[in-house]
């Protein structure tokens, strides 16, 4: 009993001593998690109003429907679970494909945006006006975010806040670099902004040309990886049309076979995609 009271007294003294020291400031968490990356993909895919939680709910619903349908047709819950997982992955794959396609299309338009911005500055427009006029004269696919920027700036007059909103609407690493360049130009001024923008446009053209060539040469690897993933499960779907074949997977050995096959498929697909696909450029200037 004395030892217990001694421990409590020691803990109380330690807490009093600890309270005398100021707590260090916690660094602000940056939005680089799964939710932020998924939201960026949704924006680039053309669905900015959809949240990652809503996408997850759609994926869960699709997986549940697939499980009910496949399990009902094959009378095998393990096979239904396998196809439910594949179906639940489909909405995320669709968003990723659309985001990649739109990013690849807009990558070729950014040099034109930078050239239009530099032309506006050379013509004597103020920096906010030069950014806003891209909504009227810029590439058609990128006009809407800049039109909204112009409306926001006319309503508030807060250039930095409007730039932050523009970054969120575009959700693109190239847009982040361009916006931060404009922000620094606005803060410190200078006469070299035209030269900086021309250099950025040349860099973007070189980067787009290089990535396009690499993607064209490595597309066969990506397609081979997708075909290799789909082939075993297509064979399983054909085999499951026979009741005797589907019943074999209801046993513990059949479940183990499906689990090992699924794990091997995921591991092989990830390895092939890592080898054959160019890394996605991160938004380090978020």
C-alpha positions in Angstrom: 0.0 0.0 0.0 2.8 2.4 0.9 4.5 1.6 -2.5 1.2 2.5 -4.3 0.9 5.8 -2.5 4.6 6.5 -3.3 4.0 5.8 -7.0 1.0 8.1 -7.0 2.9 10.9 -5.3 5.9 10.5 -7.6 3.6 10.7 -10.7 1.9 13.8 -9.3 5.3 15.5 -8.8 6.4 14.6 -12.3 3.2 16.1 -13.8 3.7 19.3 -11.8 7.3 19.5 -13.1 6.2 18.7 -16.6 3.5 21.5 -16.6 6.2 24.1 -15.9 7.7 23.6 -19.4 6.0 25.2 -22.4 4.7 22.7 -25.0 6.5 22.9 -28.3 4.4 24.1 -31.2 3.2 21.3 -33.4 4.0 21.7 -37.1 0.9 22.1 -39.2 0.0 18.9 -40.9 0.3 19.1 -44.7 -2.4 17.6 -46.8 -0.5 14.8 -48.5 -2.5 11.8 -47.4 -4.8 9.5 -49.2 -7.7 11.9 -49.0 -5.8 14.8 -50.5 -4.4 12.6 -53.3 -7.8 11.2 -54.1 -9.4 14.7 -54.1 -6.7 15.9 -56.5 -7.5 13.0 -58.9 -11.2 13.8 -58.7 -10.5 17.4 -59.6 -8.3 16.4 -62.5 -10.9 13.8 -63.6 -13.5 16.6 -63.9 -15.5 15.7 -60.8 -14.5 18.3 -58.2 -17.8 18.1 -56.3 -17.3 14.5 -55.5 -15.5 13.8 -52.2 -13.2 10.9 -51.4 -15.8 9.6 -48.9 -18.5 9.6 -51.6 -16.2 7.8 -54.0 -15.5 5.2 -51.3 -19.2 4.8 -50.8 -19.8 4.2 -54.5 -17.0 1.7 -54.5 -18.5 -0.2 -51.5 -21.9 -0.2 -53.2 -20.5 -1.5 -56.5 -18.6 -4.2 -54.6 -21.7 -5.3 -52.6 -23.8 -5.6 -55.8 -21.1 -7.6 -57.5 -20.9 -9.9 -54.5 -24.6 -10.5 -54.5 -24.8 -11.1 -58.2 -21.7 -13.4 -58.6 -22.3 -15.3 -55.3 -25.9 -15.9 -56.4 -25.0 -17.1 -59.9 -22.1 -19.3 -58.8 -23.4 -20.3 -55.4 -19.9 -19.6 -54.1 -19.3 -16.9 -51.5 -15.4 -16.9 -51.9 -15.7 -16.3 -55.7 -18.3 -13.6 -55.1 -15.9 -11.9 -52.6 -13.1 -12.0 -55.2 -15.1 -10.3 -57.8 -16.6 -7.9 -55.3 -13.0 -6.7 -54.5 -12.3 -6.3 -58.2 -15.6 -4.4 -58.8 -14.9 -2.1 -55.8 -11.6 -1.2 -57.3 -13.3 -0.2 -60.6 -14.5 3.4 -59.6 -11.0 4.3 -58.3 -9.5 2.9 -61.5 -11.9 4.9 -63.6 -11.1 8.1 -61.8 -7.4 7.5 -62.1 -7.7 6.8 -65.9 -9.7 10.0 -66.5 -7.4 12.0 -64.3 -4.3 10.7 -66.2 -5.9 11.3 -69.6 -6.9 14.9 -68.7 -3.5 15.6 -67.1 -1.7 14.3 -70.3 -4.0 16.5 -72.4 -3.5 19.7 -70.3 0.2 19.2 -70.1 0.5 20.3 -73.7 -1.6 23.4 -73.0 0.4 24.9 -70.1 3.1 26.4 -72.3 0.3 28.2 -74.2 -1.1 29.5 -70.9 2.3 30.8 -69.8 2.8 32.5 -73.2 -0.6 34.2 -72.9 0.3 35.4 -69.4 3.6 36.7 -70.6 2.0 38.5 -73.5 -0.5 40.2 -71.2 2.2 41.4 -68.9 4.2 42.8 -71.9 1.1 44.6 -73.0 1.0 46.5 -69.7 -1.8 44.6 -67.9 -1.7 44.3 -64.2 -0.8 40.9 -62.9 -4.3 40.0 -61.7 -5.8 41.2 -65.0 -3.2 39.1 -67.0 -4.2 36.0 -65.0 -7.9 36.7 -65.5 -7.7 37.2 -69.2 -6.6 33.6 -69.7 -10.2 32.8 -69.0 -11.1 34.6 -72.2 -8.1 34.0 -74.5 -6.5 30.9 -73.0 -6.9 27.2 -74.1 -10.5 26.1 -74.0 -9.9 23.2 -71.5 -8.4 25.6 -68.9 -10.6 28.6 -69.2 -13.1 27.9 -66.5 -10.7 28.0 -63.5 -9.3 31.3 -64.7 -12.7 32.7 -65.3 -13.6 31.8 -61.7 -10.3 33.5 -60.6 -11.3 36.7 -62.3 -14.8 36.6 -60.6 -13.2 36.0 -57.2 -10.7 38.8 -57.7 -13.4 41.3 -58.8 -15.5 40.3 -55.7 -12.8 40.3 -53.1 -9.6 42.0 -54.5 -7.5 39.5 -52.5 -4.9 38.3 -54.9 -3.3 35.7 -52.7 -6.5 34.1 -51.6 -7.7 34.0 -55.2 -4.4 32.3 -56.2 -5.0 29.7 -53.5 -8.5 29.0 -54.8 -7.1 28.7 -58.3 -4.6 26.1 -57.2 -7.3 24.0 -55.6 -9.5 24.2 -58.7 -6.6 23.1 -61.0 -5.0 20.6 -58.6 -2.0 20.3 -60.9 1.8 20.4 -60.1 2.4 22.7 -63.1 -0.3 25.1 -61.9 1.3 25.1 -58.4 4.7 26.2 -59.9 3.0 28.9 -62.0 0.9 30.2 -59.1 3.9 30.4 -56.8 5.9 32.2 -59.5 3.1 34.8 -59.8 2.9 35.1 -56.0 6.6 35.8 -55.6 6.4 38.3 -58.5 3.5 40.1 -56.8 5.4 40.3 -53.5 8.9 41.3 -54.6 8.2 42.8 -58.0 10.9 42.9 -60.6 11.5 43.4 -64.3 12.5 39.8 -65.1 9.0 38.2 -64.9 8.8 38.0 -68.7 12.1 36.2 -69.0 11.1 33.9 -66.1 7.8 33.0 -67.8 9.5 32.4 -71.1 12.0 30.0 -69.4 9.2 28.2 -67.7 7.3 27.8 -71.0 10.4 26.3 -72.6 10.9 23.9 -69.7 7.3 22.8 -69.9 7.5 22.1 -73.6 10.6 20.1 -73.1 9.1 18.2 -70.2 5.9 17.5 -72.2 7.8 16.2 -75.2 10.1 14.0 -73.1 7.2 12.5 -71.0 5.2 11.9 -74.2 8.0 9.9 -75.8 8.6 7.8 -72.6 4.9 7.1 -72.2 4.6 6.0 -75.8 7.5 3.6 -75.5 6.4 2.2 -72.1 2.7 1.9 -72.9 3.1 -1.7 -73.9 4.4 -2.6 -70.5 1.4 -1.1 -68.8 -1.0 -2.8 -71.2 0.7 -6.1 -70.6 0.4 -5.7 -66.9 -3.3 -5.0 -67.1 -3.8 -8.0 -69.5 -1.9 -10.3 -67.1 -4.1 -9.2 -64.2 -7.3 -9.7 -66.1 -6.6 -13.0 -67.7 -6.7 -15.3 -64.6 -9.9 -13.8 -63.3 -11.5 -14.1 -66.7 -10.6 -17.8 -66.7 -12.1 -18.1 -63.2 -15.3 -16.4 -64.4 -15.6 -18.9 -67.2 -14.9 -21.9 -64.9 -17.4 -20.6 -62.4 -20.2 -21.1 -64.9 -20.1 -24.8 -64.1 -21.5 -25.6 -60.7 -19.0 -28.4 -59.9 -16.0 -26.0 -60.6 -17.5 -23.3 -58.4 -18.2 -25.7 -55.6 -14.5 -26.6 -55.4 -13.7 -23.1 -54.2 -16.1 -23.4 -51.2 -13.6 -25.6 -49.4 -10.8 -24.3 -47.2 -8.2 -25.3 -49.9 -10.2 -23.4 -52.5 -10.3 -20.3 -50.3 -6.5 -20.5 -49.9 -6.0 -20.8 -53.6 -8.1 -17.7 -54.2 -6.3 -15.8 -51.5 -2.8 -16.7 -52.8 -3.9 -16.0 -56.3 -5.3 -12.6 -55.4 -2.2 -11.6 -53.4 0.1 -12.7 -56.2 -2.0 -10.7 -58.7 -1.8 -7.5 -56.6 1.9 -7.9 -56.0 2.7 -8.6 -59.7 0.5 -5.8 -60.9 2.1 -3.3 -58.5 5.6 -4.4 -59.6 4.8 -4.2 -63.3 3.2 -0.8 -62.9 6.2 0.5 -60.9 8.5 -0.7 -63.6 6.5 0.4 -66.6 4.8 3.6 -65.6 6.3 7.0 -65.1 6.0 8.3 -61.6 3.2 10.8 -61.0 4.5 14.3 -60.3 3.7 15.3 -56.7 2.2 18.6 -55.7 5.2 19.8 -53.5 4.0 23.4 -53.7 0.5 22.6 -52.5 
